[in-house]
Amino acid sequence: MISVLTMQEALLVLNKYWTEHGCLVVQPMNTEVGAGTLNPATFLRVQGPEPWRVAYVEPSVRPDDSRYGENPNRLQTHTQYQVILKPEPGNAQELFLGSLQALGIDTAAHDIRFVEDNWASPALGAWGLGWEVWLDGLEITQFTYFQQAGGITLDPVSVEITYGMERILMALQGVNHFKDLKYAPGVTYGEAFGQAEYEMSRYYLDEADLETQRSLFEAYAGEARRMLDARLPVPAYSFVLKCSHAFNVLDARGAISTTERARSFARMRGLAHEVAELWVARREELGFPLGRVSSSDSAPADTAVSEAPGRAAAAEPVGAEQGMVTPPAEPGPATLVVEIGVEEMPPAEVTRTSQAVRTALTEKLGATRLGHGEIRVDASPRRVVATVLGVEPREADYEQTVRGPRVSAAFDAEGNPTKAAIGFARSNGAEPADLGRVTVGANEHVALTRQVVGRSAEDVLSALLSEVVTGLRSEKNMRWNAPRLSFTRPIRWIMALLGERVVPFTVSSLTSGRTTQVHRDAVPPTAEVPTADGYLPFLKEHGILADAAERRRLVVDGAARLAEAVGGHIQTEQYGALIDEITNLVESPTPILGNFDPKYLTLPADILVTVMRKHQRYLPVVDADGSMLPHFVAVANGTCDHDVVRHGNEAVLRARYEDASFFWKADLETPLSEMREKTHLLTFEERLGSMADRADRISAIARRLAKVIGLSGTDHDVLERAAALTKFDLGSQMVTELSSLAGIMAREYAVRAGESQAVAQALYENELPRFAGDALPETLPGALLALADRLDLLVGLFAIGAEPTGSSDAFGLRRSALGVVNILLSRSDLAAIRLGQALAVAAEHQAVTVEQKHLEDAAQFVLRRFEQQLIELGHSTTDVRAVLVRGDSPRLATRTLEELEGLQGDDRFATVLAAFQRVRRIVPAGLEAVYDPEQLHEPAEQALHAALVKCRQVLDGETSLVRFNAETGELVDAVNIFFDNILVMSEDPAVRANRLGLLAGVRDLAEGIVDWESLV
């Protein structure tokens, strides 16, 4: 690293760097903005077809981050450096890394990572996909491909790079508090701006007059409206920004209600949309003075950083590459390797894309005649590598028969070919004399049979691989400067080799070749691939492990070794999902042991672990008893300076723990009732009210369910107190910052506020289960609150039409449905609660009208999740569907399933099943069990009636399938004799109706035990 810059020097360096790369330098916005994104140089200029490259410093004002200058990392005014590249140039990541080098950051020594970040601004109707950029674990930049702004889809797509200058300089200068930053020679940040930070924090948190701010909001919104009517988008937008700041001041004071928040956001979003539309219209009226982006702009415009390999070159034929001699065609089977090079994919998409590519290749190759061997697909953050062994040089030749018209239409009475026969022959390149005949069904047709030569492997694969690439999709897709492509992140190169030959194909602006990209700090960062054989070892030689299983093993083994060195271990099973995520964040895992000050161990362990896991993706080190040790394992990507990276990650964690300590201390000084009151300001869903409204509904539903089960005594008292406090921790600073600690912090704060351990535990259990496989409530009050919570969620959201669709489940309703099932399954003391009854109770407390159909849909939704869970546990689909008739009581359904499985192969049950199914087949659906015993004259009729009466008395409402099977032997015999001797469908209507009524009685005896028809 070169000499460390002051902050002032760093800003000047970035100005110089980006102007050398074609950017205009403009000035900050002359009113408060929360981010550089809001400056018109970004928000307005990303609209429309004009090219635009700009860079500027933006003081970003966020009243909610006010900390009186005491917090080392949070400021109400922090400094962003904003860059917009429109259209995105194709090599923006490389340009950005070049800017870090210009700042004196040794990118080879540090661990620089692009970590998934999906950005959105609801107030401005803007969103994009990209990353947080980490420097040794510290988020220093947001990097976003804009997709929409002002609710308008952007074309062309711009890339936004937003540097957090204080964070970058704190890391470079090695200081732990923003006040200690060297802003300029001889001047610290605190000396220059500390007073302003304190005084503005005082204003935002304590002194701002709420009525004045509300008046300003209305005045600014009105002025924005007036400027829009005057067709002046620039001043209109300036007043939208002033609206936004007035709102943020009110929000920092906790003065924004749920209704106000929804209304204000909608108002600002609407104004921003109109501004964006008017801006584009005005630019069009002016003839788009900066020109229009054309398709030729798809190639990178900047030559200071090498072009991404794989881009089409105008002078080259498809598949050709400079300096490479194309070998002759392979005489025998060859290995195919295809690499799709991507800017860093989200970890979940690495696995998902690997599976999708394997499926696509398998299906598409299966639809050809090209012989091949094993298909293997590996993936890492920047590449998907498909390997197909033993690909034959050509498809097999085959005989093709083309059917023509019927013989009767192909020849006239004299046997001469008709126009139909002649036309058919000529259309297939033949003469009428070449026509043969085939019989299809009862008809004889003329036909042509010919030998078809199989296509070459290159021809087959060129078309097939192009379809695989264009067909890639993810859960969240984005566009970039590549027409016809849409994927989780931009695809930047394609390498495709069959043996030693390039498989030539073009997708959008990309052309396949033999070049791959390796680590960005490698010299050179690209490599020529000589052959498809041994490609994974080839990558490994360049420091890249495409095999996820190998990466995971290195993470686990390396972390375990480091933890053991300090007398601890890693709980690999508990943190399996985190290890999977880490595995897909790196291409070459490098575990590094870090340490933190033991003083932070006074914080609850859940806080420490959550900060490590959620924010930093660190693995905690624990002792033999599972207690936290002051160590962690970070996993860097590739080679780096371990001491530098360790120091950086330790500094990041220290800052995070300082934040957590700040929140912890502040929350402990806040009464629980005050936290509960703050939940009135947290929106749950506009139509369903605030989180306080939701908490009130949960409390009411839990109390009603308690009456159903006859809750009394201590449990009743615990429930009453816990219900009055439920969800209070959502108003705490800690849970606002770390939402996954909801429930955990309720327990911690409740105990410290003097509440009983039982109440604290119930508040914690309200949130259980949080995910698949999570613990279930252990106490009855906790179980009732947790059940009420999930019932409220299901009923309320189904009532407003917010049920899950496809893979979208924003409110976690699938998880909630399983939570309901598993809570009811886990406790016999909840057996009196039925699903339909519980949903109806929840409906009575909703803020919206709940129709009967909503309840039915919600019940079916829960039953489908229950069904899926049972099938995934290995139970037969047939048996599961048979017992779901009892799904209103999951415990009863599960018990019946166990009994049904135990009766498999039982001769008696087979006889019972056959008899009741025979009854059900003959009795019309919906027929009531009404008959007159006095009109039963035949002995078989009378015997069946007697057996039915006796069986009813013996069973007396019995719900056990085993008991039902054991006690219905006499009735089953009577049923069989009845069918052998009695004509049910008598010609006499009265006799027929009486006999059917009798059988309906038999049917009803078995009703609800299982779904007999499902067992056919």
N, C-alpha and C positions, 0 to 999 in steps of 0.2 A: 504494500500500500504506500502511495506517495504521501507527502506531508498533508496533514489534516486541514481541510478547508474550514473557514468560518462559514456561518450560515449565509452571510452576505455574498461571500465569494462563491458559494455553491449555487446560489440563484443566478449569478452572473455566468457561471460555467454552463448551466442549463440553457440560458438564453443564447449563448454563443453556439452550443452544440446544435440546438434545434433550428436556429437561423441558418446554420451551415447545411442543414437537411431540409431546407425549403420552407420553413415556417415563418409566417408573420409574427412579430411580437406585438401584442396589444396590452392595454392596461386593465387593471382590475375593475370590476363593476363599482360604480360610485354609490351603491346602496348595499345594505347588508344582504349577503347570500349565504346559504348553508353549505354550499360546495361550489367548486369551480364549474361544475356541470351547469349551474343555473345562470352563469354569465351569458348574455346574448351571443357572445362569440362562440359558445357551444350550442345552447338550446336552439337558437334561431338558425345558426349556420349549418347545423347538421340536416336541416330540412331542405328539400328541393334537390335539383340535379347539379348545382354548381360545385366545382372542386374547392377545397378549403383546407389549408394547413395553417395552424395557429398555435402559439405557445404564450402563456402568461402566468404571472403570479396572482393568486387569488386568496386574500384573507377570508377565511371561511368562518362564519359566525354561527355558533350553535348554543343558544342559551341553556339548553338542557344539560350541556357538558360543563356548566359553571361549577367550579370547586374552590373559589376564592383564592386561586393560585396555590393551594395547598397540595393538591394531588400532583404527583410528579409527571403524570402522563396525560392528564385531561385539561383542556383549555377551552374556554368559551369562544376564543378566537385563535384558530390555528392557521398555519400557512400551507396552502396547497400550490403545487405547480402543475398547471393543466396543459395538456397537449391534445390536439385534435388532428387526425390525419384522415382526410376524406378525398377520394375513397380509400378504404384501408389498403395499404400498399402491398400486402402479401408477406412482408418481412418485418412487421412492427415489433415482434418480440426481439429480433436481433438488433433493431434500432434502439430499443429500450435498453438492452444489455450494454450496448455501446455507450449510452448516456451514463450508466452506472460506472463504467470504466473511466469516463471523463471526469466523474466526481472523485476518482481515486480509489474506487472499490475494486479489489482484485477478485474478479469473478471466479477464478480458479481456486482461490483459497477459501472463499466463502461458500455456504450452501444457499443457493438461490433457487427458489421453488415457485412454480405457478400453481396455486391451490384454488380449486373451484370457488367461484363467487358469482351468484346470480343476482344482479343489481336491479332494483326497481324503485321508482318514485311515484307513489300513488297520486300525490298532489299534482304532478305534472303529466301523468299518463305516459310515463317513460319507463323503458326497461331494456336490459341488454344482458348478454352472457359473457363471462370472462373469468377472471381470476383475482384473488389477492396475490400480490407478489411478496414472498417472504425472503428476508435476508437473515439467515441464521435463526429462523423462527419468528422474526419480527415482521409484522405486516408493514411494508413501506410504501406500497403503491396499489391502486386499484386499476385494473386493465380490463376494459370493457369494449365489446363490439356492440354498438348501439343498434337496436332493432326497431324501437319505436320512440317517439318523443311527441308530446302533445296529442297522444292517441293516434298518431299518423305513422304508418309503416314507412321506414326510411329506405330510400333507394337513390343513390348508392349507400351502402353501409359505411359508417365512420368508425374508427377506433379511437377510444378515449384512454389516455394515460394520465392518471392523477397521482402525483407524488405527495406523500405526507412528509413535509420538509423537516419538521421538528423531530420526528421519529428517525429519519435517515441521519440527521446530524447528531442526535444523541448517540446513535450506534457508532458513527464514525469517530466522534470525539470521546466516546467512552464515559459519558456522564449519566447520572441516574435521575436527574431532575431537569425539567426544561429550563428552569431559572439559571442553571449553571452552564447552559450552552454559550459558546463564544459566538456572539452574533456578528461582531466586527472586531478588528484588532483593539484590544483593551476594553471592550464593552460586552457584557454578558446579556443574554436574553432577558433575565430578570431585571437587570438595571434599566434596560430600555423599555420593557413592556409589563413588568411585574405590577406596577401601580394600576395600569389600565385593566389588567386581568382581575385584580381584586375588586376594583370599583365597579366594573361591568358585571361581575358575579354578584356583588351586592345589589345592583340594580335589577338584574334579571330574577334573582331568587327572593329578594326582600322588598325592594323599593318600587318596582314598576307598578304604576296605577292601572288596575285592571279595567276600569271603565274607560280610561283614556285609550288603552290598547284596543278595546272592543270598538270604540268609536273610530279609531284609526283604520281598523280592519274594514269596517263598513265604508268609510270614506275612500280608502284606496280601491276597494272593489268597485265602488261606484265610478271612480275616475277611470279605472281600467275599462269599464263598460262604455263610458263616454268616448274614450279614445278608439275603442273598437268601432263604435258607430261612426266615428270620424275617419275611419280607415287608416289609422296610424298605429301599426303594430308595435313599433319600437317603444314609444311612450306607454302604450297599453301594457306591454310586458314589464316595464319598469314598475308599474303599479301592482302587477301580479306579484312581483318579488317583494314589494313592500307589504302586501297582504300576508305573504308567507312568513315574513319576519314577525309581524304583529301576532300571527297565530303562534309561532314558536315561543314568543315571550309569554303569552298566556298559558301555553302548554307547560313551560318550565315552572310557572307558578302553580300548576295543578288546577287551573281554572277552566279547563276545557271538559265539558261533559260529553258523554257518549253521543248524544244527539247533535251537539255542536260540532264535534269532531267529524262525524259523517257528513253533516251539511257543509261545513267549511271545506273539507277535502273535495266534495263534489263541485262546489262553487269554483274553487281554484283550478280544478282539473278542467272544468268547462271553459273557463276563461283562457287557460293555457292552450287548449285545443283550438279555440277561435283565433288566438294570436298566431299559432303555427300555420293555420290555413291562410290567414290574411297575409302573413309574411311571404309565403310561397307565391300567393297571387300577386302581391306587389312586385316581387322580384321578376315574375313573369312579365308583368306590365312594363318593367324596365328592360326587358330583353335579356334577362339573366346576364348581368354585366361581366361576371367572372367566367362565363361559358358553361358548357355542360360536360359532365363526365361521359366519355364514350367507351365503347367496349374495348378499345385499344388500351385503355387505362388499367386493364386488369393485370398487366405485368407490373412488377415492382418498379416504382419510379425512382428509387434511390439506389445508386450504385455504390455507395460507400460501404454497404454491407452486402456480402455475396448473395446472389439470388438463391431462393429455395430450389434445390434440385428437383427435377421432374417437371418443370414448367416447359411448355411447348416452345420451341425455337423455330422461327419462321423458315429458316434455310435448311432445316433438317427433316428428313423423312421420318415418319412415325417409327419409333423404336431405335433409331440410330443415335449414337453418342460419339462425340468427338474423341479420337484417340483409341477407340475400341474397334477391334476387327471382329466382324460377325462370323462365328464359326459355322461350318456346314451343319445341315440338319442332323439331328441325332438318329443313328441307325436303329436304336432299340429304345426300351422304356427309359424315361428320364424323370428326375425329380422336378416338381414345380414348386417354386416359392413365390409368394405374393406378399408384399409389405405395403400396407396403407399407412402413410405417415401423417400424423395428426398433431396439432398443437394440443397441449396437455388436456386429456380427457378427465372428467370427474371420475373419482375412484369407482363408483358403482357402474359407470358406463364402460369401464375397462372390461369388467367381467361380462356384462350384458352384450357388448359388441363382439367379444370373442365368441360367445355362444351363437349370436346372430349370423356371423360370418360363416361359422362351421355349418350351421343349418342351411344357409343359402348355397354354399358350395356343394354340400351333399345333395340337395334337391336338384340343383341345376346340372351338376355332372350326371346325376342319375337319369336326367331326361335326355342325355346324349348317348351315343354309342361308343364313347371314348373310354377305353379300359384304363383303370387306375387302381392304386392300392390305398393304403391308410391315409385318412385326412386328419391333419392335426392343426389346431389354431392356438396360437399363443398371443398374449397381449400385455402391453405395459402402457404407461401414460401416453407415450408418444408414438406408438406403433401397434398395428395388428398384423401378425405374421401368420400366414396360412401356408402349410407345407403339405403337398400331396405326393406320395411316393408312387413310383412305377407307372407314370403316365405314358401310355402307348403313343407311338409317333403319329398314328392315324386312327380314326374310327374304323371299325370293321365294315367291309363291304357288305351290302345286303341286297336282297331281291325285293323289288317293289312292284306291286300289282295295282294298276289304276283302273277302276271300274268305269265303264261308259254307259251308254243308253242300253235299254233292253234290246235283245236280238230282234224282237218283232218290230222295233222302231229303227233298227240299224240296217236292215235289208228289206228290199221290196219283194214282191211275189216271185220275181225271177232270180232272187238271190243276189241282186246287185246292191252295193252299198248305197245307202241314202245320204242326204246331206248331213244328217245327224252323225252318221258313222265317219264320214269324210272329215267333218269339222272336228270331231273328237280326236281322230288320228293326227290331223295336222297340228292341233293345239298341243299335242304331246310329242311333236317331232317325228312322227311315224307315217307310214302309208297304210291305207285300208287293208292291204294284204297282210300286214303284220298283226292284225287284230286276232286275239284269241277269245275264248269264252270262259265265263265263270258263272256258277249258280249261286245265287243269294236267296235263301228261303225257297220260295216256289218259282222264282223268276230267274231266267237266264239272261246274262248281260254280256256285251262285248267288253274286252279288257285288253290292257297292254301290260306285259310283264317285262321288266328290264333290270339290269344289274346297276346298282347305285354305288359309286365309289365313295368310300367314307372320306370325310373332310380331314384335313391335316389338324394336328393338335393345336397349332398356332391359330388356325381359323376358328376352331371351336372355342378356345380359351379367350381369344380376343373379345369376342362378343359376350361370352359368359362373364368374364371378370369385370367388364364395363358395367354390366347389370348389377353385379354384387356391390360395386362402389356406389353407383347412383342410388341403390336401394337402401343404403345405410340410413337408419333413423335411431333416435334416442327418445328418452322421455321428454326432454326439452331440446328442441332443435333451433338452430340459428342459421341465418344467411350471412354470407361474406361475399367478397368480390369474385365469385365463381358461379356463373349462371347454371341453373339446373341442379345445384348441389345444396343440400340442407342436412346438417348433422349437428351433433352436440358441440363440436368445436371445428375450426377450419381444417380441412384436409390439405396438406401442403406438398406431398410427394407420393409417387407410386413406383415401387420397384417390383418388376415381374420378370422372372427368369424360368425358362424350361431347360434344365441342364445348363448349358453355357449361353443359350440364346435368349434374347429379350423377347418376351411376348408383347407384341405391339398393340396398344389401344390408347385412345384418348377419351378423357372425361372432362367436360367443361374446358378449363384452361390448363389441365394437367395431362401430361403424356407419360406413359410408363417408360421406365429405363432401367439401368443397372446401378444407379446411385442411391445410397441410403444416407440419412443423416444420423450422426452419432452424437455424443455429448456436445453441447454448444461451445464449451470452452476447450474442446479438443483442437489440436492443430494437425491437419485441417479438420473442420467440423463435419466433413462429408467423407464417404468412402465408396470406392468402386467395388462392386461385388462380382468376382470372376465367375462364380458358378452357384447354382441353387443347392448343390450338395454341401452339407455341413454348414448351413447358414446360421443356425443358432450358435454353434461354436465360434463362427466368424464374428458374430455380434459380441459374444463373450470376450473375445480378444480385444474388442474395442470398448470394453467396460459396460456392456449392456446385457442384462439378463431378461430375455423375453419370456421365459418360463416363470409364471407366477408362483408355482409351487416351490421352485428353487429360491425365488426372492423371499418368500414367506419363511422358509427354513433358515435363511441367513438372518432374517429379522429376529426370529425366536431364539436361535442358538446364540447369536451375538449378544442380544439383550440379556439372556440368562447368564452368559459368561461374565458380562460386566456387573450384573447385580450380585453374583456370587462373590466377586472380588471385594465387595463392601459388606459382606455378611447378610445379604438379602436374596430375594428371588422375585421373579415376575409371575403374576397370576395369569398365565397364558389362556386358561380356559375362560376365566371371567372377562378377559379383554380380547376375546377371539375376534369380535367384530371390529375393534379398533386395529388389531393386527392386520386384518384383511384390508382395512382402509389404508394403513401405512404401506402395505405391500403394493397397492396400486397407486401410490403417490410417488414412487421412486422406480428408476430403472436399474439402479445398482445400490442396494441398501448398505449403508455405512453406520452401524449403531455407535453412538457416542454417549458415555456416561457424564451426566451433569449433576450438580449439587445445588442445594438451596439452604438458606439460613434456617437452622432448627427452630428459631423463634416462631416461624410460621406454622409449626406443628401444633400450636395452641388453637389454631382455627379448626373447626370440624373437618374430619378427614374427607367427608363428601365434597366439601368446597375445594379442597386441595386437588382431589382426583378429578373433579369436574373441570376445573381450570386446565389441568394437564391434558385431559382427554378431549374436551370439546374445542378449546381454543388452539392448543399447541400440538395435539396428536403425540404426546409423550406417554411413555409407559411408566407407571409408578413402581417404585421399589419398596417392598414390604419385608418385615422380618418373619420369623417362623410362626408367630402368632397372628400375622396379617396386619400388624400395625405399621403405619407409614414410617419410612425412613427418609432422611433429608437428601434423597437422591432420585434421579429419574434417568430414563434412557430416551434420547432423541435419535431419530434415524435420518441421517443426511442422505443426499443423492449423489453417489459417485465419490471420487477422490476429492479431498479438501484438507485444509489445515485444521486438524482436530482441536487444537487449543483455541484457535480463532472461533471456530464454530461452537465449541463448548461455552466459551465466554459469552458469545452472543446469545445463545439460548438461555444461559443462566440469567443474563440481564433481562431478557424478555419475561421469564417466569417471575423474577423478582418484582418487575413492574406489575404483572398480573396479580401477584399476591398482595402487593400494596393496594391495588384497586379493591381486591376482595376484603382486605382488612378495613379499608375505609367504609365499604358498604356494611360490613359486619358491625363495626362500632356504631355507625349511624343508626342502623336498624335496632340495635339493643337499646338505644336511647328513645326509641319511638314506641308508644303504647300500641298494643295489638288493635285496639279499637280504632286508632288513627290509621293504621295500615288498612284495616277493613274498610274504612271510609274512603280511602284512596281508590279502592276498586270500582267506585262509582265512575271514575274517570277513564276506566279501561274498557274499551269497546269489545264485546264478545262478537256480536253480529247485529247489524243495524236494526233489523226487525225483531231481534230477540233481546235487545237491550245491552246493558253493561255487564261486566263480570260480577258486580254486586247483585244485579238482578238474577243472574244465573245462580249465584251462591244462595240467594233466598229461595229459589225454586228447589235447589238440591236439599236444603234444610227441610222445606215443607214436604217434599216427596219422601225423604228419609223418615220423618215423623209418621207419615201415613203408613209406610211399610212396617214401621215398628208396631203400630196397632194391629196390623194383620197377623204378626207372629206373637202378639201379646207380650212385648218387651216390658220388663218391669225392673224394679230394684236399682242396683248400682249401674247396670248397663243402661237403663233408661236415663239416669242422671248424666252419665257420661255422654250419651248421644245428644241430650238437650244442650249441654255446654259446647260440645264440639260442633253441633249444627249452627250454633250462634256465631261461631268463629270461622267456619269453613271458608277456604280460599283467601283468608286474610293475608297470607304471605305473598299473594300476587301483588299486593300494594307495597311490598318491601323493595328496597333498592337492590338487594342481592338477587331476588328472583326476577326483577325487571332486567337485570344484566345477564343472569344465568337461569333461563326459564326451566331448564331440566332439573333444577333444585326445588321446584314446587313440591310441597309436601314434606320434603326433607327439612327445609328451613322452617316450615310451620311447626314441626316437632321441636326443633332446636329453640326457636323463639318462644314457643308456648311454655316449655319447661322453665326457661330463664325468666319468664314473666310471672311465674308462680302457679301456672296451671298444673293439674295432676298429670302424672305419667300416662294414665289411661286416656285422658283427653288428648294429650300430645300425640299418643300413638294412633288414636282414631283420626286425627287431622292428617297424619302422615299416610295412613292407609286409605284415606279418601282418594289418593292418586294412584292406587294400585289396582290392577297391574298396568305398568307403563309401556310394556312391550311384550312381544311373544316370549313366553318362558319366564316372565318376571314373577316375583313372589305375589301371593294373594293375601288379602287381609286376614289377620290372625284373630282379631277381636270382632265381636258381634257389632258394636257401634261402628267400627271402621268399615265392616262389610256393608252395612246399611247405607252409609254415606257414599261408599264407592259405587254401590249398585244404583243409588239415586242419581249420582253424577252421570253415569253412562246412560241411564234411562232418559234423563233430561236432554242429553245431547242427541240421542237417537230420535226422540219424538219431535223435539223442536226443529231439528234440521230437516227431517222428512216433511214436516208441516210446511216449511217454506221452499220445498223443492230442491234442497241442497244435498240430496243423497249422492253417494259416490257414482261416478261414471267412468268406465274403463279403468285406467290406472290412476285416475285422479281421486284423491280422498283427503282433501285439505284439512278436514276436521278429525281425521282418524276414526271414522265411524266403523270400519271393519274391525279395528282394534277394540273399540268400545263394545261392539256386538259380542266378540269373544270374551271380553271382560265380564259382561252380564252372564253369559253361559257358565264360565268357569267359577265365578263367585257363587252362583246358585249350586253348581256341582260340588263345591268344596265344603259346604256347610249344611248339615242335616237340620240345624235350627232355623234355616230359611225355607224348609220344605213346603211350608204353607203358602209361600209366594209363587204365583203362577205368572208366566211371562206376559200373557195377554192382559191379566189383571194389573200387573205392574206398569205396563205401558199406558194403560187407561188412567192410572193414578197420575202418571207424569203428565198426561195430556191435560188434566184438569188445572194444572198450574202454569200452563204456557201463556205467553204474552200474545200469541196468535191463535186463530181458530184451527183446531185439529179435527179434520174430517175422519170418518170411520175408515176410509180408504188409506189414509196416512198411517193409521194404527196397523191395519192389515199389512201394508207394505213394509212397515218397520218390523213387524213380527216375522214375516217371511224372510226379510234380510238377516235377522238374527238366526233363524232356523237354517238358512243356507250356510252361514258361517259355522254353525254347529255341525251340520252335515259334513262340510269340508274338513273340519278338524277331526271328526271321527274316522273319515276315510283315510286321511293322512296318517292316522295312528295305526293303520293296517287292517281296519275292519272292512268286511265285504260291503260294496256299494248297495247290493240288494238288501242285506240285513239292516244297514243303516237307514235306508229309506223306509223300511218296514216299521221301524220303531219311532220314526219322527212324528208319527201320529200322536205320540206322547211328548213331543218336544216342548209343550207348554210347561212341563216340569223336566228339565234336563236330567235331574237325578233319577227320576223314574224311567226316562227314556234310556239312560245308560244302563240301569239295572236290567231293564227288559232286553237290551242288546246282549248283555252277558248271558242272560237266560236263554235267549234265542240261539246264541252260539253254542251253548251247552247242550241244546236239544238237537244239534245237527247229527243226523244218522240215527236218531231215535225212531223206532218203528211206530210207536204209539203216536208221536207227534206227526209223523207222516200221514197217519190215518186221520188224525184230527184236522190237519191242514187240508187234506183232500175233501173231507166232509164239509167243512165250512166254506171252502172255495166253491164247492158244488152248489151249496145253498145260495151264495152270493150271486152266482151266475144266473140263477133262474128267477130270483126276486128282483122286480124292477126297482131301479134307484128311486129313493124317496118314498117308497110304499110304507105306510105305517103298519106297525105290528098289532093289528086289530082283527080278532076272529072270535067266533062263538064256539066254546068247547062243546056245547050241547049239539052242535051240528056236525061234530066229528063222529061218524058212524063206523068207519072201517077200523079194525083192530090196530093197524099200523099207524093210523092217524091218532088214535087214542093213546097208544104207547108213546108216541113222540111228544104229545101234549104232557103226559105224566112225567116223562124224563125231563122235559124243559122246566116244568114247575119245580121238580125236585132239585135240579141243577141250580136254579136261581136261589133256592133256599140255602143250598150248601155253599155256594160261592159268596153270596151276600155282598156283592160289590168288590170282590177280591180283584186285585190289580196284578197279581203275580202270574206271569205266563206259565211258569212251572206248575203252579197250583191249578191253573186253568186246564193245563194239559192232563194233569192227574185226575181231576174231578169230572171231566166231561166224557169219560169212556162210555158210560151207559147212554148218554145223549147221542154220541157219535154212532153207536150201534143202532139206536132208534132211527137216526137220520138215514142210515144206509138201508135199513129194512123199509123205511117209508118210500124211498126212491125206487126200491125193487118192486114194491107192491102197489103203489098208488100212482095214478095218472094225475099229476098236478094240474095240468092244463085241461081240466074237464070241460066238456061242451056246455055244461050247466054253469052260467056265470056266477051264481051264488056259491056253488061248491068250489069253483076255481078260486074265487076271491077269499073264501075261508081258508083254503089250503095255503094260499100264498101268504095270508096274514099269519098263519101258524109258522111258516118258514121265516117270515120276517122277524118273528119273535126269537127264533134260533139265531138269525143273523145279528140281531141287536144284543144278544147275550155276549157275543164275541166282539162287539163294536168297541174300538178304542184300545183293545189289548195290543194289537199290531195291525198294520195295514196288510190284510190277508192277500189282497190282489198283487202287492209288490213281491210276494213270495212265490208267485207262479214260476 
